[in-house]
């Protein structure tokens, strides 16, 4: 009985550890001006998703000008092409209703979960924002106007391992104080009163930072809160 209880606790911890790190959102550059919107755990796995959930894609050239894209909704992902190389691209994805239950997170709304026999702890709507940097550009250190975004104060494209990176976290254009910016390895950095965090870049290679922000859902029987996540992806070279 004791072994069973221990195993149950370990599985519970493992489930939430995996859930807390799952489903990054980023854009991957391919050949001939092709890009793919990716979801999963960067450098580890990619997951399938409904392309309809990707509601906005924007791409920018090195001179800060927005460039046109040719989007294609494939069966389980979104790809797009640009005529000129993108220095930066952003994506917005509305993943929809989720519930936290006594048996874990479920991809359904409150009514569906309760009808299926789950005890709902909380219900929320998930929206994610992501920026991926490909080439140096002055636009890197400027906000794009996303509802929730990270804006580097120091240039991440010139960052080196062991050097600090200053990042500002904005929600609806305003600094978000006391929030956590998390590296894909799990290390957390708190924002100060100005919404700024100092990120310690330990390693070279692909870097992904993300943050969460929950906003209470008022006068909504289906939702307890709106969950926003934002991602910033770039590469550090030696």
Backbone bond lengths (Angstrom), bond angles and torsions (degrees), N, CA, C in turn:
res aa  C-N    CA-C-N  psi(-1)  N-CA   C-N-CA  omega(-1)  CA-C   N-CA-C  phi
1 X - - - 1.470 - - 1.529 110.71 -
2 X 1.343 114.50 -42.11 1.456 119.33 -179.80 1.522 110.63 -64.46
3 X 1.356 116.23 -40.55 1.460 120.55 178.46 1.525 111.12 -64.32
4 X 1.338 116.04 -39.34 1.460 120.66 179.17 1.516 110.80 -64.24
5 X 1.340 116.26 -42.18 1.459 120.86 179.21 1.523 110.53 -63.92
6 X 1.333 116.01 -42.53 1.465 120.55 179.14 1.520 111.08 -62.70
7 X 1.342 116.13 -42.91 1.463 120.77 179.02 1.516 111.14 -63.28
8 X 1.336 116.26 -41.19 1.464 120.90 179.46 1.521 111.29 -61.79
9 X 1.333 116.10 -43.42 1.464 121.03 179.57 1.525 110.60 -64.41
10 X 1.339 115.96 -41.25 1.468 120.12 179.82 1.520 111.67 -64.13
11 X 1.340 116.26 -41.58 1.463 120.22 178.30 1.520 111.04 -65.66
12 X 1.338 116.48 -37.82 1.466 122.02 178.49 1.527 110.20 -62.23
13 X 1.346 115.58 -45.91 1.460 120.43 179.70 1.517 110.62 -65.03
14 X 1.340 116.02 -42.72 1.459 120.48 179.97 1.513 111.35 -62.24
15 X 1.341 116.78 -41.70 1.466 120.68 -179.36 1.515 111.06 -59.14
16 X 1.333 116.48 -47.38 1.455 118.99 -176.67 1.518 111.87 -75.48
17 X 1.339 117.38 -27.68 1.463 119.77 175.38 1.512 110.37 -66.10
18 X 1.340 116.71 -43.85 1.461 121.07 178.27 1.513 110.57 -66.64
19 X 1.359 116.45 -44.12 1.466 120.67 -178.13 1.516 111.80 -60.97
20 X 1.369 115.57 -36.85 1.458 118.75 -176.34 1.523 112.38 -70.98
21 X 1.348 117.27 -21.27 1.447 120.59 -178.70 1.526 112.62 -105.71
22 X 1.331 117.25 -0.48 1.461 120.11 -171.78 1.526 111.40 -83.36
23 X 1.307 113.14 161.68 1.453 122.66 169.67 1.522 114.79 60.76
24 X 1.313 114.64 59.78 1.458 119.87 165.22 1.528 107.94 -69.80
25 X 1.318 115.55 161.20 1.465 121.96 176.87 1.522 107.71 -131.17
26 X 1.348 116.35 124.51 1.453 120.01 -179.67 1.527 109.75 -154.23
27 X 1.321 115.77 174.02 1.465 121.58 178.70 1.523 108.26 -119.47
28 X 1.308 115.75 132.93 1.463 121.34 -177.48 1.527 109.77 -112.21
29 X 1.326 115.87 130.16 1.464 120.79 179.51 1.520 110.32 -84.47
30 X 1.339 115.55 137.20 1.457 121.25 176.55 1.515 110.58 -116.63
31 X 1.300 116.99 -152.22 1.463 121.89 -179.27 1.531 111.46 -92.34
32 X 1.325 115.32 155.34 1.471 122.30 172.35 1.529 113.32 57.50
33 X 1.334 116.36 40.87 1.455 120.16 176.71 1.505 115.11 73.14
34 X 1.322 117.44 19.49 1.472 121.58 179.37 1.528 110.57 -96.41
35 X 1.326 115.75 140.61 1.461 122.29 178.72 1.529 108.66 -134.45
36 X 1.330 115.70 149.73 1.459 121.24 -179.85 1.519 109.97 -127.21
37 X 1.325 116.90 131.88 1.460 121.60 173.62 1.522 107.37 -80.16
38 X 1.339 115.52 120.44 1.457 121.41 -174.55 1.528 111.33 -111.43
39 X 1.319 114.24 147.03 1.462 121.50 175.51 1.521 107.92 -135.56
40 X 1.322 116.92 139.00 1.461 120.19 -179.77 1.506 110.33 148.95
41 X 1.338 117.50 -135.85 1.456 122.92 174.17 1.524 106.89 -123.12
42 X 1.312 116.08 109.29 1.457 121.87 -171.48 1.528 110.90 -55.74
43 X 1.312 116.44 137.96 1.472 128.10 -176.63 1.528 112.92 70.49
44 X 1.343 117.77 -4.58 1.463 119.90 -178.43 1.526 113.45 -117.52
45 X 1.329 116.29 -48.03 1.460 118.10 -178.77 1.526 109.18 -158.10
46 X 1.330 115.94 157.08 1.457 121.75 170.23 1.521 108.36 -122.04
47 X 1.329 115.77 143.75 1.461 121.97 -177.90 1.525 109.97 -112.95
48 X 1.308 115.78 153.67 1.457 120.11 174.98 1.527 108.97 -77.18
49 X 1.328 116.61 158.50 1.457 121.09 177.96 1.520 108.70 -157.95
50 X 1.321 115.19 167.33 1.460 121.62 177.56 1.533 108.89 -82.88
51 X 1.325 118.85 116.03 1.465 121.14 -177.49 1.528 113.85 -57.23
52 X 1.320 117.44 -26.16 1.467 121.07 -179.65 1.528 110.99 -61.39
53 X 1.333 116.76 -25.69 1.466 120.73 -179.35 1.524 112.49 -68.61
54 X 1.320 117.22 -21.63 1.466 121.04 177.55 1.527 107.56 -81.65
55 X 1.316 116.07 104.35 1.466 120.67 -170.80 1.524 114.29 -94.64
56 X 1.341 117.01 -17.64 1.469 118.59 -178.66 1.521 110.48 -154.38
57 X 1.322 115.48 136.86 1.468 122.24 172.83 1.519 107.59 -133.94
58 X 1.326 116.35 132.64 1.460 120.99 175.26 1.527 109.29 -131.88
59 X 1.311 116.77 143.21 1.462 121.61 177.87 1.521 109.24 -129.53
60 X 1.348 115.73 146.74 1.462 121.16 -175.71 1.526 110.16 -132.69
61 X 1.329 115.38 142.70 1.461 121.48 177.03 1.527 109.84 -84.02
62 X 1.328 116.57 174.50 1.465 121.32 -179.23 1.526 112.18 -62.71
63 X 1.342 116.98 -26.32 1.466 120.81 -179.69 1.531 112.47 -85.82
64 X 1.331 117.34 12.54 1.468 125.47 176.72 1.518 113.86 80.04
65 X 1.316 118.32 -5.20 1.462 119.74 -178.88 1.529 110.95 -78.08
66 X 1.344 114.71 139.33 1.460 118.93 176.40 1.523 108.98 -71.50
67 X 1.315 116.17 137.08 1.465 120.98 -179.02 1.522 109.49 -114.30
68 X 1.320 115.33 150.39 1.463 120.16 -177.66 1.525 110.49 -72.64
69 X 1.321 115.09 152.27 1.456 120.66 178.68 1.529 109.41 -126.95
70 X 1.296 115.11 155.44 1.463 122.24 173.93 1.525 106.66 -113.75
71 X 1.318 116.48 102.60 1.463 122.20 -173.79 1.526 111.31 -91.65
72 X 1.337 114.74 141.08 1.459 121.47 174.73 1.527 108.60 -131.74
73 X 1.328 116.04 122.83 1.460 121.04 173.86 1.524 108.86 -86.25
74 X 1.318 116.22 105.03 1.452 119.46 175.60 1.524 109.29 -82.31
75 X 1.308 117.65 -177.40 1.466 120.59 -175.30 1.521 112.31 -61.43
76 X 1.335 117.29 -41.69 1.462 120.36 -172.46 1.519 113.38 -131.61
77 X 1.353 117.61 15.72 1.455 120.87 177.81 1.529 109.35 -166.92
78 X 1.338 115.05 170.63 1.465 121.45 177.75 1.522 109.02 -113.56
79 X 1.319 116.14 134.50 1.464 121.48 172.93 1.530 107.95 -124.02
80 X 1.327 115.94 155.67 1.459 119.29 175.69 1.523 109.58 -149.68
81 X 1.327 115.02 159.42 1.458 121.33 -179.99 1.521 109.65 -124.51
82 X 1.322 115.69 150.70 1.455 121.89 174.17 1.524 108.59 -126.92
83 X 1.332 116.44 150.06 1.467 119.99 179.34 1.521 111.36 -76.15
84 X 1.334 116.17 -32.42 1.462 120.99 176.38 1.522 108.46 -118.72
85 X 1.334 118.54 152.92 1.470 120.56 -178.07 1.524 112.17 -60.10
86 X 1.306 116.43 138.18 1.463 121.84 178.47 1.525 110.14 -86.12
87 X 1.330 115.67 132.33 1.461 120.13 172.99 1.522 110.04 -82.62
88 X 1.328 115.42 -31.05 1.457 122.24 -180.00 1.518 108.71 -150.84
89 X 1.317 116.09 147.38 1.466 120.61 173.37 1.517 108.64 -139.40
90 X 1.323 115.70 146.56 1.463 120.78 178.72 1.523 109.55 -125.96
91 X 1.315 114.93 155.61 1.460 120.50 -179.94 1.524 109.09 -144.11
92 X 1.322 115.52 144.88 1.467 122.73 174.04 1.518 107.60 -121.19
93 X 1.324 116.09 130.34 1.466 120.92 179.32 1.522 109.74 -129.58
94 X 1.325 115.21 126.98 1.459 121.25 176.02 1.525 107.56 -104.63
95 X 1.329 115.02 101.41 1.470 120.09 -174.27 1.517 112.55 -81.86
96 X 1.315 117.46 -18.76 1.457 119.46 173.25 1.515 115.23 98.64
97 X 1.321 114.67 -158.41 1.462 121.99 -172.93 1.522 111.99 -74.98
98 X 1.343 114.63 141.05 1.456 123.41 175.87 1.523 107.99 -140.30
99 X 1.322 116.46 153.93 1.461 120.41 173.43 1.524 109.04 -133.84
100 X 1.323 115.59 141.66 1.458 121.55 167.79 1.521 107.13 -95.10
101 X 1.313 116.77 125.35 1.461 121.37 -178.64 1.520 109.73 -122.12
102 X 1.317 115.96 173.68 1.466 120.13 176.45 1.520 111.36 -67.64
103 X 1.336 116.43 -9.07 1.471 121.04 176.85 1.534 111.44 -117.50
104 X 1.333 115.06 29.43 1.457 119.68 176.06 1.515 113.59 99.21
105 X 1.333 115.35 -178.74 1.465 121.28 -179.23 1.523 110.28 -80.55
106 X 1.332 116.06 138.02 1.462 122.03 179.82 1.530 109.41 -125.93
107 X 1.316 115.96 144.27 1.463 121.21 -178.11 1.520 109.81 -90.83
108 X 1.313 115.17 70.60 1.466 122.17 -179.87 1.514 108.25 -157.89
109 X 1.336 116.08 168.81 1.459 118.35 177.97 1.528 110.22 -88.21
110 X 1.324 115.85 176.42 1.461 120.48 -175.00 1.528 112.12 -59.34
111 X 1.332 115.90 -46.41 1.462 119.90 -177.46 1.530 111.05 -62.50
112 X 1.333 116.49 -43.63 1.466 120.35 179.01 1.520 111.38 -63.03
113 X 1.329 116.26 -40.95 1.462 120.43 -178.76 1.524 111.47 -66.55
114 X 1.319 115.97 -44.44 1.466 119.09 -179.91 1.523 111.06 -66.75
115 X 1.325 116.96 -36.35 1.469 120.54 177.64 1.525 111.39 -65.99
116 X 1.351 115.67 -28.64 1.465 120.54 179.33 1.522 112.51 -85.65
117 X 1.334 116.60 0.45 1.457 120.29 175.76 1.514 115.42 93.54
118 X 1.332 117.67 10.19 1.460 120.28 179.11 1.529 110.46 -86.76
119 X 1.331 115.75 146.73 1.458 120.89 173.00 1.526 107.61 -92.46
120 X 1.321 116.63 112.73 1.464 121.85 -174.10 1.526 110.68 -83.40
121 X 1.324 115.25 125.49 1.463 121.55 175.90 1.524 109.96 -87.99
122 X 1.337 116.26 -42.82 1.462 121.54 177.13 1.521 109.08 -158.06
123 X 1.322 115.58 154.79 1.466 121.59 179.21 1.525 108.39 -128.10
124 X 1.341 115.89 139.36 1.459 119.04 -178.10 1.521 110.98 -149.07
125 X 1.330 115.15 167.74 1.464 122.73 176.22 1.518 107.41 -114.79
126 X 1.336 116.84 128.73 1.464 121.95 -173.32 1.528 112.13 -101.58
127 X 1.343 115.34 125.51 1.463 122.16 173.76 1.521 108.55 -131.25
128 X 1.331 116.09 134.58 1.461 120.51 -179.29 1.525 111.04 -123.66
129 X 1.332 114.15 145.03 1.459 122.91 177.02 1.530 107.69 -124.24
130 X 1.317 116.43 143.22 1.462 118.23 -177.87 1.519 110.94 -147.85
131 X 1.339 114.78 142.04 1.465 121.52 173.16 1.527 108.22 -126.06
132 X 1.323 115.87 132.68 1.460 121.12 176.32 1.522 108.72 -121.05
133 X 1.332 116.02 131.22 1.460 122.06 -178.56 1.522 109.63 -100.70
134 X 1.325 116.05 131.75 1.461 121.17 -178.93 1.528 112.98 -115.36
135 X 1.346 116.48 -39.83 1.459 121.93 -176.16 1.529 109.53 -135.03
136 X 1.334 118.16 154.09 1.464 120.15 177.25 1.530 111.30 -60.36
137 X 1.319 115.60 137.99 1.464 121.44 178.30 1.520 108.54 -162.19
138 X 1.325 116.34 145.09 1.467 119.91 176.71 1.518 111.34 -65.10
139 X 1.336 117.43 -19.35 1.461 121.41 179.47 1.525 111.72 -67.61
140 X 1.332 116.02 -22.13 1.462 120.87 -179.47 1.520 111.77 -52.95
141 X 1.334 116.28 -37.14 1.462 121.15 -174.63 1.529 112.75 -99.89
142 X 1.339 115.74 23.24 1.458 121.19 177.09 1.528 109.51 -125.72
143 X 1.341 117.32 146.03 1.472 119.20 177.30 1.522 111.31 -70.09
144 X 1.328 115.50 147.19 1.466 121.17 177.00 1.521 112.17 -93.78
145 X 1.333 116.64 -8.86 1.457 119.67 -178.04 1.515 113.65 90.35
146 X 1.340 117.10 15.29 1.460 119.83 174.87 1.523 109.63 -68.82
147 X 1.293 116.83 153.05 1.466 120.98 -178.69 1.528 111.14 -59.13
148 X 1.331 116.04 -37.57 1.460 121.93 -179.37 1.525 106.76 -139.49
149 X 1.337 117.15 118.45 1.460 118.52 -176.83 1.523 112.55 -153.80
150 X 1.328 114.36 156.99 1.454 122.51 172.28 1.523 108.78 -101.92
151 X 1.325 115.68 133.95 1.463 121.13 179.66 1.527 108.58 -122.98
152 X 1.322 118.53 113.38 1.465 120.05 177.32 1.526 111.31 -63.45
153 X 1.321 115.77 137.21 1.464 120.76 173.80 1.525 109.26 -91.20
154 X 1.324 115.44 -41.12 1.458 120.84 171.01 1.529 108.17 -98.04
155 X 1.317 116.45 152.02 1.465 121.14 -172.67 1.531 111.66 -73.03
156 X 1.333 118.41 112.85 1.469 119.98 -179.83 1.523 113.19 -70.30
157 X 1.332 117.39 -23.26 1.458 120.42 -178.60 1.533 111.72 -70.78
158 X 1.325 116.02 -19.00 1.464 119.55 177.69 1.511 112.63 -107.88
159 X 1.331 116.66 7.45 1.461 121.04 -177.00 1.524 111.10 -71.93
160 X 1.324 115.58 150.65 1.453 122.62 178.12 1.531 109.51 -123.20
161 X 1.323 117.27 153.13 1.472 119.64 177.10 1.526 110.92 -55.70
162 X 1.320 116.00 134.74 1.454 121.38 -179.50 1.509 114.06 92.44
163 X 1.335 116.88 -10.62 1.457 120.50 178.63 1.526 110.57 -94.27
164 X 1.342 117.95 144.62 1.463 119.99 177.62 1.524 111.39 -76.03
165 X 1.308 115.46 149.23 1.464 122.35 176.24 1.522 107.97 -123.81
166 X 1.325 116.92 122.52 1.463 121.56 178.37 1.524 109.43 -89.15
167 X 1.322 115.91 128.85 1.463 121.75 -178.15 1.520 109.27 -133.19
168 X 1.333 115.95 134.89 1.465 120.74 176.44 1.522 109.24 -104.58
169 X 1.331 116.02 136.74 1.461 122.35 179.25 1.524 108.75 -105.27
170 X 1.337 115.82 124.48 1.463 121.43 -177.50 1.519 110.82 -119.67
171 X 1.332 115.59 135.98 1.461 121.31 170.32 1.517 107.46 -122.75
172 X 1.310 116.35 120.88 1.465 123.42 -174.80 1.523 110.96 52.50
173 X 1.331 115.71 38.48 1.457 121.92 176.19 1.509 115.42 82.97
174 X 1.336 117.84 -3.18 1.459 121.98 -177.49 1.525 110.96 -110.35
175 X 1.348 117.48 144.41 1.461 120.39 179.24 1.529 111.32 -60.08
176 X 1.329 116.14 137.84 1.458 121.81 179.67 1.525 108.22 -106.91
177 X 1.324 115.78 105.60 1.467 121.43 -177.08 1.525 111.26 -85.93
178 X 1.328 115.39 151.90 1.459 121.24 174.64 1.508 115.02 69.58
179 X 1.321 117.32 18.20 1.466 121.39 179.46 1.525 109.86 -97.37
180 X 1.314 115.63 162.27 1.463 121.10 178.82 1.522 110.49 -102.29
181 X 1.320 115.81 128.60 1.458 121.87 167.73 1.522 106.37 -103.55
182 X 1.315 116.31 127.14 1.460 121.41 -170.29 1.524 109.97 -116.60
183 X 1.331 115.88 135.45 1.460 120.62 172.42 1.518 108.30 -83.04
184 X 1.327 116.83 158.31 1.461 119.45 -176.22 1.524 112.17 -62.05
185 X 1.331 118.14 -19.82 1.459 120.85 175.96 1.515 113.55 -80.66
186 X 1.349 116.84 -8.37 1.455 120.98 176.56 1.513 115.30 107.81
187 X 1.335 118.96 -9.50 1.455 120.85 -179.67 1.525 110.27 -70.57
188 X 1.341 116.53 134.54 1.464 121.86 -176.11 1.522 111.32 -108.71
189 X 1.333 114.60 146.32 1.456 121.95 177.34 1.526 107.78 -133.77
190 X 1.328 117.30 125.81 1.459 122.03 -176.99 1.529 111.41 -86.18
191 X 1.327 115.25 141.15 1.461 119.61 174.82 1.525 109.99 -81.99
192 X 1.331 116.10 146.85 1.459 121.01 178.77 1.530 110.50 -85.95
193 X 1.319 116.98 -167.95 1.465 120.90 -176.50 1.524 112.41 -63.94
194 X 1.334 116.36 -19.50 1.463 121.11 178.06 1.526 112.69 -96.74
195 X 1.336 115.94 8.31 1.459 120.40 179.95 1.515 114.14 77.25
196 X 1.333 117.45 15.86 1.462 122.02 -175.21 1.525 111.08 -104.89
197 X 1.316 115.71 136.88 1.464 121.95 175.19 1.521 109.08 -125.48
198 X 1.327 115.53 147.08 1.459 121.59 176.24 1.525 108.07 -100.53
199 X 1.331 116.04 112.74 1.459 121.58 -176.00 1.527 109.81 -95.40
200 X 1.316 116.02 130.26 1.461 121.31 178.55 1.526 109.48 -93.47
201 X 1.313 116.52 106.01 1.464 121.52 -179.95 1.528 108.94 -86.01
202 X 1.318 116.23 104.51 1.463 120.04 -174.77 1.519 113.39 -85.63
203 X 1.322 116.32 -34.40 1.463 119.84 -170.82 1.523 111.72 -122.38
204 X 1.312 115.54 161.81 1.457 121.70 172.01 1.525 108.88 -83.55
205 X 1.327 115.76 172.89 1.458 119.94 177.30 1.515 112.93 98.83
206 X 1.322 115.67 -165.31 1.464 122.18 -176.43 1.525 110.49 -67.66
207 X 1.323 115.85 130.32 1.463 122.80 178.54 1.527 109.02 -117.51
208 X 1.315 116.47 136.06 1.464 121.42 175.06 1.517 108.77 -133.29
209 X 1.324 115.33 123.59 1.461 122.89 175.53 1.516 108.15 -112.45
210 X 1.335 116.49 145.25 1.461 118.24 176.55 1.520 110.80 -148.11
211 X 1.322 114.57 160.94 1.461 121.76 178.88 1.518 109.20 -145.67
212 X 1.328 115.44 153.06 1.464 122.43 176.72 1.524 109.72 -117.62
213 X 1.332 114.73 150.59 1.467 119.86 174.51 1.521 108.50 -149.18
214 X 1.316 116.20 121.33 1.465 121.64 178.95 1.522 110.20 -102.50
215 X 1.317 115.42 134.12 1.467 121.84 178.69 1.523 108.23 -120.56
216 X 1.337 118.45 123.99 1.469 120.11 -179.56 1.524 111.79 -55.88
217 X 1.324 115.85 137.82 1.470 121.45 177.08 1.521 108.22 -91.88
218 X 1.312 116.66 113.76 1.458 121.07 -176.30 1.528 111.33 -89.32
219 X 1.322 115.19 140.25 1.474 122.17 176.51 1.526 112.47 53.22
220 X 1.330 115.23 44.89 1.462 120.75 -179.02 1.522 108.77 -137.23
221 X 1.312 116.95 108.25 1.462 121.06 -176.95 1.523 112.68 -71.80
222 X 1.342 117.07 -19.03 1.470 120.86 -178.77 1.523 112.55 -86.25
223 X 1.343 116.98 -24.40 1.458 120.54 -172.87 1.517 112.17 -125.50
224 X 1.328 115.54 142.87 1.460 121.15 170.84 1.524 110.98 -94.19
225 X 1.326 116.13 -35.18 1.463 119.45 179.70 1.524 110.56 -157.98
226 X 1.335 114.23 164.48 1.462 122.73 172.35 1.524 107.13 -101.85
227 X 1.313 117.06 128.55 1.468 119.91 179.89 1.524 109.86 -106.50
228 X 1.327 114.98 121.86 1.455 121.48 176.19 1.526 109.34 -111.68
229 X 1.311 116.07 137.66 1.463 121.52 172.91 1.519 108.50 -127.86
230 X 1.319 115.80 145.21 1.455 120.22 176.88 1.521 109.48 -132.20
231 X 1.331 115.85 145.01 1.462 122.27 -175.84 1.524 110.07 -129.09
232 X 1.321 115.12 147.04 1.462 121.95 173.18 1.527 107.41 -132.91
233 X 1.331 116.12 122.04 1.463 121.14 -176.55 1.523 110.14 -123.23
234 X 1.322 116.05 135.34 1.464 122.17 178.81 1.530 108.09 -160.10
235 X 1.312 116.22 176.17 1.468 120.10 -178.63 1.522 110.62 -122.36
236 X 1.331 115.28 135.74 1.462 121.98 176.40 1.524 108.33 -102.94
237 X 1.324 115.97 126.75 1.465 120.76 179.49 1.523 109.86 -103.82
238 X 1.326 118.01 155.09 1.477 121.04 -178.96 1.523 112.23 -60.19
